[in-house]
Amino acid sequence: MEVFRAVMLTGSMSGAARMLNVSQPAVSRVIAHTEQSLGLVLFIGAGGRIDPTEAAKTLIGEVVSEENGLSGAGRVLSV
């Protein structure tokens, strides 16, 4: 989900690629695989830009919640 999160944060495949220090085609492949695995369309592209779908907006909320939960678990375990 790191690639998905980076695309959501940057608003583009190329921005996510720069953020993650990988190629843009690699980001596109991961997003395509994620969409196929989940059976969801996450982004709609038009004219060189992409817009997140409602499914992507919902998923990013779940990803952030899960990350926050894992961070909380780490704090509890380190006590």
VENTAFEN-V217781 format. One record per residue. N is the residue number from 1. OMEGA is omega in whole degrees, 0 to 359 (999 if undefined). BURIAL is + if it has 24 or more other C-alpha atoms within 12 Angstrom, else -. D_LAST is the distance of its C-alpha to the last C-alpha in whole Angstrom. Layout:
n->N omega->OMEGA burial->BURIAL d_last->D_LAST
n->N omega->OMEGA burial->BURIAL d_last->D_LAST
//
This chain:
n->1 omega->180 burial->- d_last->28
n->2 omega->180 burial->- d_last->27
n->3 omega->178 burial->+ d_last->31
n->4 omega->181 burial->+ d_last->32
n->5 omega->180 burial->+ d_last->29
n->6 omega->178 burial->+ d_last->31
n->7 omega->179 burial->+ d_last->34
n->8 omega->181 burial->+ d_last->33
n->9 omega->185 burial->+ d_last->32
n->10 omega->181 burial->- d_last->35
n->11 omega->179 burial->+ d_last->37
n->12 omega->177 burial->+ d_last->39
n->13 omega->181 burial->+ d_last->39
n->14 omega->176 burial->+ d_last->40
n->15 omega->177 burial->+ d_last->38
n->16 omega->179 burial->+ d_last->35
n->17 omega->178 burial->+ d_last->37
n->18 omega->181 burial->- d_last->36
n->19 omega->184 burial->- d_last->33
n->20 omega->182 burial->- d_last->32
n->21 omega->175 burial->- d_last->35
n->22 omega->180 burial->- d_last->36
n->23 omega->177 burial->- d_last->40
n->24 omega->177 burial->- d_last->41
n->25 omega->178 burial->- d_last->42
n->26 omega->177 burial->- d_last->39
n->27 omega->180 burial->+ d_last->37
n->28 omega->179 burial->+ d_last->40
n->29 omega->180 burial->- d_last->40
n->30 omega->180 burial->+ d_last->36
n->31 omega->178 burial->+ d_last->37
n->32 omega->178 burial->- d_last->40
n->33 omega->179 burial->- d_last->38
n->34 omega->179 burial->- d_last->36
n->35 omega->180 burial->- d_last->38
n->36 omega->181 burial->- d_last->40
n->37 omega->182 burial->- d_last->37
n->38 omega->184 burial->- d_last->36
n->39 omega->183 burial->- d_last->40
n->40 omega->168 burial->- d_last->39
n->41 omega->184 burial->+ d_last->41
n->42 omega->182 burial->+ d_last->38
n->43 omega->175 burial->+ d_last->41
n->44 omega->182 burial->- d_last->44
n->45 omega->176 burial->- d_last->46
n->46 omega->175 burial->- d_last->49
n->47 omega->178 burial->- d_last->51
n->48 omega->176 burial->- d_last->48
n->49 omega->179 burial->- d_last->45
n->50 omega->176 burial->- d_last->43
n->51 omega->177 burial->- d_last->42
n->52 omega->174 burial->+ d_last->39
n->53 omega->176 burial->- d_last->40
n->54 omega->178 burial->- d_last->38
n->55 omega->179 burial->- d_last->37
n->56 omega->180 burial->+ d_last->35
n->57 omega->177 burial->- d_last->34
n->58 omega->182 burial->- d_last->32
n->59 omega->181 burial->+ d_last->31
n->60 omega->175 burial->+ d_last->29
n->61 omega->178 burial->- d_last->28
n->62 omega->179 burial->- d_last->26
n->63 omega->180 burial->- d_last->25
n->64 omega->179 burial->- d_last->23
n->65 omega->180 burial->- d_last->22
n->66 omega->178 burial->- d_last->20
n->67 omega->179 burial->- d_last->19
n->68 omega->178 burial->- d_last->17
n->69 omega->178 burial->- d_last->16
n->70 omega->177 burial->- d_last->15
n->71 omega->178 burial->- d_last->13
n->72 omega->179 burial->- d_last->11
n->73 omega->179 burial->- d_last->10
n->74 omega->178 burial->- d_last->9
n->75 omega->180 burial->- d_last->7
n->76 omega->182 burial->- d_last->6
n->77 omega->182 burial->- d_last->6
n->78 omega->181 burial->- d_last->4
n->79 omega->999 burial->- d_last->0
//
